């Protein structure tokens, strides 16, 4: 359990942060919530 508390015990370099930022393509890989059809489906979704 003590190991689980150390999740923030690391640092990223500027290069690593830049590489992570480059992963953001600005496009969803799962669905496009800007698409009216998808937005309509999401709006009609109800949890159990």
The first five atom37 places (N, CA, C, CB, O) and aatype in JSON, in Angstrom:
{
  "aatype": [20, 20, 20, 20, 20, 20, 20, 20, 20, 20, 20, 20, 20, 20, 20, 20, 20, 20, 20, 20, 20, 20, 20, 20, 20, 20, 20, 20, 20, 20, 20, 20, 20, 20, 20, 20, 20, 20, 20, 20, 20, 20, 20, 20, 20, 20, 20, 20],
  "atom_mask": [
    [1, 1, 1, 1, 1],
    [1, 1, 1, 1, 1],
    [1, 1, 1, 1, 1],
    [1, 1, 1, 1, 1],
    [1, 1, 1, 1, 1],
    [1, 1, 1, 1, 1],
    [1, 1, 1, 1, 1],
    [1, 1, 1, 1, 1],
    [1, 1, 1, 1, 1],
    [1, 1, 1, 1, 1],
    [1, 1, 1, 1, 1],
    [1, 1, 1, 1, 1],
    [1, 1, 1, 1, 1],
    [1, 1, 1, 1, 1],
    [1, 1, 1, 1, 1],
    [1, 1, 1, 1, 1],
    [1, 1, 1, 1, 1],
    [1, 1, 1, 1, 1],
    [1, 1, 1, 1, 1],
    [1, 1, 1, 1, 1],
    [1, 1, 1, 1, 1],
    [1, 1, 1, 1, 1],
    [1, 1, 1, 1, 1],
    [1, 1, 1, 1, 1],
    [1, 1, 1, 1, 1],
    [1, 1, 1, 1, 1],
    [1, 1, 1, 1, 1],
    [1, 1, 1, 1, 1],
    [1, 1, 1, 1, 1],
    [1, 1, 1, 1, 1],
    [1, 1, 1, 1, 1],
    [1, 1, 1, 1, 1],
    [1, 1, 1, 1, 1],
    [1, 1, 1, 1, 1],
    [1, 1, 1, 1, 1],
    [1, 1, 1, 1, 1],
    [1, 1, 1, 1, 1],
    [1, 1, 1, 1, 1],
    [1, 1, 1, 1, 1],
    [1, 1, 1, 1, 1],
    [1, 1, 1, 1, 1],
    [1, 1, 1, 1, 1],
    [1, 1, 1, 1, 1],
    [1, 1, 1, 1, 1],
    [1, 1, 1, 1, 1],
    [1, 1, 1, 1, 1],
    [1, 1, 1, 1, 1],
    [1, 1, 1, 1, 1]
  ],
  "atom_positions": [
    [[0.81, -1.19, 0.0], [0.0, 0.0, 0.0], [0.86, 1.26, 0.0], [-0.93, -0.01, 1.19], [0.48, 2.27, -0.59]],
    [[1.99, 1.2, 0.64], [2.86, 2.38, 0.67], [3.33, 2.74, -0.73], [4.06, 2.13, 1.59], [3.49, 3.92, -1.05]],
    [[3.56, 1.73, -1.58], [3.99, 1.99, -2.95], [2.92, 2.75, -3.72], [4.33, 0.68, -3.66], [3.24, 3.57, -4.58]],
    [[1.67, 2.5, -3.43], [0.58, 3.18, -4.12], [0.53, 4.67, -3.79], [-0.74, 2.53, -3.76], [0.0, 5.45, -4.58]],
    [[1.06, 5.06, -2.67], [1.05, 6.47, -2.28], [2.12, 7.28, -3.0], [1.25, 6.58, -0.78], [2.1, 8.51, -2.94]],
    [[3.04, 6.61, -3.68], [4.14, 7.29, -4.36], [3.84, 7.57, -5.83], [5.39, 6.46, -4.25], [4.77, 7.67, -6.63]],
    [[2.58, 7.71, -6.2], [2.23, 7.91, -7.61], [2.67, 9.27, -8.14], [0.74, 7.74, -7.8], [2.79, 9.45, -9.35]],
    [[2.91, 10.23, -7.26], [3.32, 11.56, -7.69], [4.8, 11.81, -7.41], [2.48, 12.61, -6.99], [5.26, 12.95, -7.45]],
    [[5.53, 10.76, -7.14], [6.95, 10.87, -6.81], [7.81, 10.71, -8.06], [7.34, 9.83, -5.75], [8.66, 9.83, -8.13]],
    [[7.57, 11.59, -9.08], [8.37, 11.57, -10.29], [8.3, 12.94, -10.94], [7.89, 10.46, -11.26], [7.44, 13.76, -10.6]],
    [[9.19, 13.19, -11.85], [9.21, 14.45, -12.59], [9.37, 14.15, -14.06], [10.33, 15.39, -12.09], [10.05, 13.19, -14.43]],
    [[8.76, 14.98, -14.9], [8.93, 14.85, -16.34], [9.79, 16.0, -16.83], [7.56, 14.84, -17.07], [9.67, 17.14, -16.36]],
    [[10.66, 15.7, -17.78], [11.5, 16.73, -18.36], [10.65, 17.56, -19.35], [12.74, 16.11, -19.08], [9.55, 17.16, -19.72]],
    [[11.18, 18.7, -19.75], [10.5, 19.52, -20.75], [10.31, 18.74, -22.06], [11.28, 20.82, -21.01], [9.28, 18.87, -22.72]],
    [[11.31, 17.95, -22.42], [11.21, 17.15, -23.65], [10.08, 16.12, -23.52], [12.56, 16.43, -23.94], [9.32, 15.93, -24.46]],
    [[9.98, 15.46, -22.38], [8.91, 14.49, -22.18], [7.54, 15.16, -22.22], [9.11, 13.76, -20.84], [6.6, 14.62, -22.81]],
    [[7.42, 16.32, -21.61], [6.15, 17.06, -21.64], [5.79, 17.45, -23.07], [6.23, 18.32, -20.74], [4.62, 17.38, -23.45]],
    [[6.78, 17.85, -23.85], [6.55, 18.22, -25.24], [6.09, 17.01, -26.05], [7.81, 18.8, -25.85], [5.18, 17.13, -26.87]],
    [[6.71, 15.87, -25.81], [6.31, 14.65, -26.54], [4.9, 14.23, -26.18], [7.29, 13.51, -26.24], [4.16, 13.76, -27.03]],
    [[4.53, 14.4, -24.93], [3.16, 14.08, -24.5], [2.18, 15.04, -25.17], [3.03, 14.16, -22.96], [1.13, 14.61, -25.65]],
    [[2.52, 16.32, -25.21], [1.65, 17.32, -25.85], [1.47, 17.02, -27.33], [2.22, 18.73, -25.66], [0.39, 17.26, -27.88]],
    [[2.5, 16.5, -27.97], [2.41, 16.15, -29.4], [1.43, 15.02, -29.67], [3.78, 15.77, -29.92], [0.98, 14.85, -30.8]],
    [[1.09, 14.25, -28.65], [0.14, 13.15, -28.82], [-1.29, 13.66, -29.04], [0.17, 12.24, -27.6], [-2.12, 12.95, -29.58]],
    [[-1.56, 14.89, -28.61], [-2.89, 15.46, -28.77], [-3.08, 15.93, -30.2], [-3.11, 16.64, -27.77], [-2.5, 16.94, -30.62]],
    [[-3.89, 15.2, -30.95], [-4.14, 15.54, -32.35], [-5.32, 16.48, -32.5], [-4.38, 14.27, -33.16], [-5.57, 17.01, -33.58]],
    [[-6.06, 16.7, -31.4], [-7.24, 17.54, -31.47], [-8.46, 16.82, -32.0], [-6.95, 18.74, -32.31], [-9.52, 17.43, -32.17]],
    [[-8.32, 15.53, -32.27], [-9.41, 14.73, -32.81], [-9.63, 13.54, -31.89], [-9.1, 14.26, -34.27], [-8.69, 12.86, -31.5]],
    [[-10.89, 13.3, -31.54], [-11.21, 12.16, -30.69], [-11.02, 10.86, -31.44], [-12.65, 12.28, -30.17], [-11.42, 10.74, -32.6]],
    [[-10.42, 9.88, -30.79], [-10.27, 8.58, -31.42], [-11.49, 7.7, -31.15], [-9.0, 7.89, -30.91], [-11.66, 6.65, -31.78]],
    [[-12.34, 8.12, -30.22], [-13.5, 7.3, -29.86], [-14.76, 7.77, -30.58], [-13.72, 7.34, -28.35], [-15.45, 6.96, -31.2]],
    [[-15.07, 9.06, -30.5], [-16.25, 9.6, -31.15], [-16.11, 11.1, -31.3], [-17.52, 9.25, -30.36], [-15.33, 11.73, -30.59]],
    [[-16.86, 11.64, -32.21], [-16.82, 13.08, -32.45], [-18.06, 13.7, -31.85], [-16.71, 13.4, -33.97], [-19.13, 13.66, -32.45]],
    [[-17.93, 14.29, -30.65], [-19.1, 14.85, -29.98], [-19.58, 16.13, -30.64], [-18.79, 15.11, -28.51], [-20.61, 16.68, -30.24]],
    [[-18.85, 16.62, -31.65], [-19.3, 17.79, -32.42], [-20.24, 17.37, -33.54], [-18.09, 18.55, -33.0], [-20.94, 18.21, -34.11]],
    [[-20.27, 16.08, -33.87], [-21.16, 15.56, -34.91], [-22.58, 15.53, -34.35], [-20.7, 14.13, -35.38], [-22.82, 14.9, -33.32]],
    [[-23.54, 16.2, -35.01], [-24.91, 16.25, -34.49], [-25.53, 14.87, -34.25], [-25.77, 17.02, -35.43], [-26.29, 14.7, -33.29]],
    [[-25.23, 13.91, -35.09], [-25.79, 12.56, -34.91], [-25.26, 11.92, -33.63], [-25.46, 11.67, -36.12], [-26.01, 11.31, -32.87]],
    [[-23.97, 12.07, -33.4], [-23.36, 11.5, -32.19], [-23.87, 12.24, -30.96], [-21.81, 11.58, -32.26], [-24.19, 11.62, -29.95]],
    [[-23.94, 13.56, -31.04], [-24.45, 14.35, -29.91], [-25.88, 13.94, -29.58], [-24.39, 15.87, -30.23], [-26.24, 13.86, -28.41]],
    [[-26.68, 13.68, -30.58], [-28.06, 13.24, -30.35], [-28.11, 11.89, -29.67], [-28.83, 13.18, -31.66], [-28.93, 11.66, -28.78]],
    [[-27.24, 10.98, -30.07], [-27.19, 9.67, -29.43], [-26.76, 9.8, -27.98], [-26.24, 8.73, -30.19], [-27.32, 9.15, -27.09]],
    [[-25.76, 10.64, -27.73], [-25.29, 10.83, -26.36], [-26.37, 11.48, -25.5], [-24.03, 11.68, -26.34], [-26.52, 11.15, -24.33]],
    [[-27.1, 12.42, -26.08], [-28.16, 13.1, -25.35], [-29.3, 12.18, -24.97], [-28.7, 14.25, -26.16], [-30.01, 12.43, -23.99]],
    [[-29.48, 11.1, -25.72], [-30.55, 10.16, -25.42], [-30.13, 8.99, -24.57], [-31.12, 9.66, -26.68], [-30.94, 8.13, -24.24]],
    [[-28.85, 8.95, -24.21], [-28.31, 7.83, -23.42], [-28.73, 7.96, -21.97], [-26.78, 7.77, -23.54], [-28.57, 9.02, -21.36]],
    [[-29.25, 6.9, -21.41], [-29.68, 6.89, -20.0], [-28.98, 5.76, -19.27], [-31.22, 6.74, -19.88], [-28.92, 4.63, -19.76]],
    [[-28.47, 6.07, -18.1], [-27.85, 5.04, -17.25], [-28.93, 4.28, -16.51], [-26.85, 5.67, -16.25], [-29.89, 4.86, -15.99]],
    [[-28.78, 2.98, -16.46], [-29.64, 2.02, -15.85], [-30.56, 2.39, -14.83], [-28.93, 1.09, -15.35], [-31.3, 1.54, -14.33]]
  ]
}
